[in-house]
Structure formats: structure tokens, C-alpha cells
Amino acid sequence: MPKRMRSLLMWLLLLITMMEGGAVRPLVQAQKTIFILAGQSNMAGRGGVANFSLPWDGVVPPECRQNPSILRLSAGLDWVEAEEPLHKDIDVTKTNGIGPGMPFANRILEKKPEVGVVGLVPCAIGGTNISEWERGRELYTHMMRRAQASVRDGGTISALLWYQGESDTLNVADAQSYGSRLRKFFSHVRADLQSPLLPIIQVALASGQGPYVETVREAQLGMDLLNLRTVDAKGSPLEPDGLHLSTPAQVHLGQMMADTFLHFLPAPIRAQVPSPSKAAAAPPPRARRLPNFAAAFLTLFFFSFFL
């Protein structure tokens, strides 16, 4: 074979290899089980933060360990490997520590490894009132933008994890209207995500900033919606500020939320599931393939060797 033709054929094969390989999306993008984390400071995480003037103590318990199968959506809307503090680039005006997100994700994978890859979407902002999460306001819009970005490369939003209400205990008007505002918030989230049965796991308050904690708790515990489950944090150990959950309390809370998601929600656990006929007709997952540059290199190597 003439040398010029052989070189041309080699480059043609290289181009075909790169084009064909580039059309395959990594399995990690197609299998993320995504959770939105929203609310205020106890969802963002203050475990290990004794008070607002002190830095986080940096202690990461084993239940909050990093795992390549646990990702977080960064403030720049990129998927990165999750690590504590989860909300470090979201709740940027506060000191963040341990929250329930990492123990939640690790527990999910421990109990149900077939979930595959867990994607966490941190959205919580400390010190916020339920009125600030109304549809059309900044926090709601920001959460929806992040939720929509989380599924652009594949995956399913499987639940909303919600822990909020401490700020609504300050005055009687906010406390008494909390139930109706919360119900409307949950309804809007499901409607805007086009997931009317989206599982929601909320936390009933362990503490509050004002005297109306029980009024807000009654609204939370009395919320009766399909696919809504409430985990009660009352009695959880608190940091010295008397408001925020300690690191051990956050670990326990995250695990309780995971167990609730796995065992108490109606099957199927995901809000969006293909019909049995479509599932039966779906082709089996394709095996992982070599990265484009590696496949191209091997093609050139073996082709040149045998020629």
C-alpha cells in the first residue's frame, strides 16, 4: 500500500474513532439520583460551628466521608465530588459546617447501592423566612435554576429535602400562616418541576429563633400531602448557640431522612418512572468505553504496527 494512502487511511480511522466515541455519554451522567436540599441554616449545616463568630471545627465524621459516587452541584452549576461543607459556595455569607446531606447520601448508597450515583443540589440559605421561598422570589428562582441545571446531563430529581421554619417562630403572624405558605411552596415546587408526586421529606423543628416553635411544628407535623414524610428533629443535640444541630445530630438526622426515603415512601421511590412496556423495550445499558484520546491512540498504534 502506498505510504501516502496508508497515512490517509490511518487519519480517517482516527477521525471515525473519535467521532463515534464522542457520541457515548458516560454512565454517570445517565444514572444520577438527584436530591434538592433546601431550607435554612440547619439544612445548610452548622454542625461543628459553636457560634457565628467562630470557624467550623473541620471535623468530618465517617458517615460524612467523601465517595466518588456522591456528587454535588457547585455554585457554577458543575457536578463535582461532594465534600463537607456541602453549602460552602451557596450559603456564602455564613459559616458552614456539617449538615444532613452527606450522611443522607452515604446511607442511601450503603442501604441501596444499586442507586448508583447520588447527586446533591445544595440550595439552603441560613436565616430565611418561608415567605422568602415564595414562587417568583430570589431564593425560589435560584433553587429552580439549579434544579433544572442538575438534570441537563441526565438523571432524575428523586426528592426534595426540606428543613426550614426557625425564622418563622419569631412572631405569631408568621407562625400561624406557616402551614398555608408551606403547602403552597410544596405545590409550586412539584408543579414547576412537572413532578406532581415528587417525594418530599421535611424536618419538624428541633429549635427556633422565637417563642412560637410549637405553632410551626404543629403546622409541619399536621401537613398531609401525598408522598410527603416528616422526620421529627425534636430533642436533637444542639450546638452551644441553642439553635443549630450538632455534628452528631446532623449525622443522625441525615440517616433518618435516608431511611425515610428508602422505606416509607410508596413504591416506586422515584417520581418519574418509565411505563413497564417502555422499560421492557429499553435496551440494556452500554458498557463503559475508553476515553476518546485513548481509543484513538490505540487505533493508530495497532494500525501502524500491522501495516
N, C-alpha and C positions, 0 to 999 in steps of 0.2 A: 504494500500500500504506500503511495507517495507520502513523503513526510508532511507536505502541506495539507493534504486531505486528512491525514491522521490527526494533526493538530486541530483542524476544524471540527472533526468528529468528537474529539475529546472535549472541546469547549461547548459543543452542542449538548453532550451528555451532562456536563456540569450545569448548564442552564436549566435543563429539564429537571434534574435532581433538586435544585434549589427552588424552582417554581412549585414542584409537586410537594416538596417537604413543607414549604411555607403555607400551604393550604390547610395543614393539620393543626388544630388548636390543641394546646396542652390539656390533658385531662383535668388538671387542677382548675382550669377556667370553667369547665363544663359541669363540675360537681360540687361547687361551693354551697354549703348550707348556711344561709346568711341570717344574722340576728341584728336588729336595730336596738341600740342601748340608748335610752333617753330618760330625761328627768332632771334632777338637780344634783347636789353635791354627793349624796350617798350613792348615786349611780356612777357619777364620775370617779368617785373613790377618794376617801380621805384616811384610809387605814394607814397607820404609821405617821400621821401628821397630828401632833399633840395639840397644836393650835395654829391659827392662820399666820402667825408671825414666825413660825419655825419651819425649816425644810422637812421634807419627807425623810424618814429614817433609813430608807433604802433596803429594808428587809423584805425579801421576796420568799414567801413560804413555798414548799414543794408543790402545793396544789395550784400555784400561780406560775409554774415553770413555763418557759418557752417550749414550743412544739412546732416543728415545720408545717404541721397540718392545721395550725391556728394562725389565721391572718387577720389583720386589721386594716380598715380603710383609713389612710392618712388624711390629714387636712388638705393635701394636694390631690386627693381622690385616686391615690395609687394603693394597690394592695401590697402590704409589706408584712413580714413576720411579726406577729403580735408580741409585745412585751409590756411589762408594767413600767410606768403607769399608762394605762390604755388611753386616757384622755389628755395626755401631756401636751398635744398640739391642738386640742379642741377647747378645753376649758382653760384658756391661756392666762387669764388674769388671776387664777387661784393656784395654790399649791396642791398638786395631785399626788395621790398615793394609791394604795391597794383598793380596788373596787370588786364587784361581784363578777365581772366579765370573764377574767381568766380562769378562776375556779369553775365557773359555769362551763366554759368551753372544754376544759380538761376533763371535767366529769362526763360531759356528753361523749367524748371520744373514749373514755375509759369504759363506760357502760354500753356504748353503741358504736364501736369502731367503724362499722360499715357506713356511717355518716360521711366518712371521707375527709373532706376539708371544711373546717368551720371558718366562716367569715364574720368578723365582728365589725359593726359600724357605730363607733362612738359618736354620740350627739348631745350628751348631757352637759348642762351648764349650771354651776352652783348658784344658789340664791335666787332662783327663778320661781315666779308665781304661775299657777295654772293658766292665768289669763295671758301670759306671755307666750303660751304654746298654742294659742288660737290660730286657726287656719288664716293665712294671709299675713301673719306677723313674722318677724325675722327668724325666730327660733324654729317655727314650724316650716317655713320656707327652706331654711338651711337643712333641716332634717330630711325633707323630701328630696332636695337636690342630692344629698348624699345617698339616700336610699336608691334613687334612680341610677346614680353612677355605679352603685355596688353590683348591679345585675347586667351591666353593659357587656361584660366579657363572659357571661354565663353564670348560672346559679339561681337559687330561689330564696326569696325572703321568707323565712320559715316562722318567725315570731317577732313580736315587739316586746322587749323587756323594759318595764317602766317602773321607776322609783322616784316619786316626787310628792310634794304636799307639805313639807316642813314650813315653807314660807307662807302657806295659806292658813296657818294656825295663829297668825298674828292678830287678826281682827275677825269679829263674829260674822260680818257680811261675807268675807271670802270663804270662811269655813262652811257657812250654810249653803253657799252656792257651789261648793266644790263638786258635789255629786253630779249636778246637771252639766257643769263645764267639762268634767272628766268624761262623761258619757258622750258628749258631743265631740270631744277630741278623739276618742277611740273610733267613733263613727266616721269622722273625716279621714283619719289615717287609713282605715280599711277602704273607703271609697276612692281616695286618691292613689292608693297602691293597687286598685282594682282587684282587691282580695277580700271579699265580704266576710269570709270566715277565718281571716288571719288570726292565728293564735296570739293571745296577749297574756303575758304573765306580769302582773303588777305586785308591788310590795306594799303592804299596810305598814304605816309608820311605826318606827321604834322611838321616835323623839320628835320634837318640834321647836320652832323658834318662839312660839307664843302659847297662850293658855287654852287654845281650842283644839288640842291634839285629838281628843276623843271624838269631837264633831267630825273632823276629817276622816278619822279611822272608821267611824260608822258609815260614812259615805263609801269608803273603799271596800269595806267588808260586805256592804249591802249591794254592791254593784252586781247585777245579774244579767250577764250577756253571754251568748253562745261562744264557746271557745275562749272564755276569759277565766283565768285562775288567779287566785290571790294567795301570796305567801306572806305570812304574818311575821314581821321582824320584832314585834314587841318583846321586851326582855333581853334583847341582844346587848352584849357588852359594848360600851361606848368609849370613845377617846375622852381625855380629861375635859374637853370642852362641853361634854354632856349632850352633844348634838350629833356627832358623826360616829358611825360604826367603826370599831377597832378592826385591826387586820384579821384576827381570828373570827370575828363576827362576819366580816365580809366573805371570808372563805366559806363559812357555814351557809351564809345566805346564797352565794353563788351555786353551791351544791344543791341546796333545797330547790332553787329555781330550775336547775337542770333536771332533777328528779321529777319535778312537777311537769316539765315539758315532755319528758320521756314516758312517764307512767300515768299521768292523769288527764292528758288531752285526748279527745276522741281520735281514733284512727281514721284516716291517715294523719300523721303528725304534720305534714306539710299542707299549706293552704292551696297550693296549685299542684295537681297531680294529673297526669295523662289518663284518659279512659282506658279500661282493660284492653279494648280492641287495639288502641294505638300502642299501648305498652307491649302487647304481644307481637305487633308488627314491627316494632322498633328493632334495628339491627344491633347486634352485641357491640359493646364498646371496643373501639380500635385500640390496639396495643400502642404503647409509647414508641415514638420513633426517635432516631438520632437527630440531634440539632442539625440545622441546615448546613452549617460550615463543616461539621464532622462527616456527614454523608457525602458532601461534595469532595472533601479531601480523600476519602476512601475510594470514591469513584475514580478520581484522577490517578491515585496510586496504583490500583489494580489494573486499570485500563492501560496505563503506560507500561506497567511491568509485563503484561502478556503480549503487548504489541512489540 
